[in-house]
Amino acid sequence: MIHVTNNLANNGTTIHWHGIRQNFTNANDGVSAITQCPIAPGDSMTYTWNATQYGSSWYHSHWAMQAWDGIFGGIVIHGPATANYDHDLGSLFLNDWDERTADQLYELTDVGGPPTQQTGLINGTNTWTGSDNVTVGSRFSTTWESGSSYLLRVVNAAIDTHFSFTIDNHTLQVIASDFVPIVPYTTDVVSIGMGQRYDIIVTADQASVASDFWMRAVPDTYCSENSNPDDIKGIVHYGGEFKSFKLALSSIASPKLTLLARQTVPAHQRLPLGPSPKMTATASRLLPSSPT
């Protein structure tokens, strides 16, 4: 069960649980005007569904353009993995970004097609130099311990951008796509479309090369225009104690939502592929109080 209260001043809202199978719970899918009426300002709704899958996903508003103005967050349903790792860092969001709101961009799209996005974000943050030549913001950064392996639950939450995700000098081991566990394979880059999720294991084995490496989300410009495609970057730093990912809440309104199953298998334990276990999720979430 997930309790949602709409604290927006003027707009209705719904919350969609991306990729969740709503077998016999279709009224809880959260699609405005299809499976429910919007939750009115000041009202609440309790969503109830069974977590019959496991892996990484996300929730987002399904009313107007609210998702791309910040009403979204991560879903983690714990279960077996197809390869071993030491630390689960949680959801890692990739977004395109513009200093105009999604509603303003929508008006432009009506008359001129999709506008070029100005830059992008990794987990809700990046640097940006405006027309006044002032640079604001900060790079996403994460600290790793040499020799350890890390699970990254990468989510593309962009409105109009396919990304190529890579970490300089590091090999990516892909173990799941959306909610589907797969036989692990290795690559240097993962191409991820809008709404997609990949579970990726990265081993911190490059300490002899350098102490810091760029994490990159490069827009695939053959279908996603961006004014700064080479500057959507974060930093992987070797040394000190690792920390789980956190969204930069100044940019992203909704924090991560983790769904904990009543009976789970530790995510780091290697098990053969097979049917997902029957699980029930319990969580609670309030929407932000600031108006859109």
Buried (B, 14 or more C-beta within 10 A) or exposed (E): EBEBBBBBEEBBBBBBBBBBBBEEBEEBBBBBEEBBEBBEBEEEBEBEBBBBBBBBBBBBBBBBBBBBBBBBBBBBBBBBBBBEBBBBBBBBBBBBBBEEBBEBBBEEBEEEEBBEBBBBBBBBBBBBEEEEEEEEBEBBBBBBBEEBBBBBBBBBBBBBBBBBBBBBEBEBBBBBBBBEBBEBEEEEEBBBEBBBBBBBBBBBBBEEEEEEBEBBBBBBEEEBBBEBBEBBBBBBBBEEEBEEBBBBEEBBBBBBBBBBBEEBBEBBEEEEEEEBBEBBBEBEBEBBEEEB
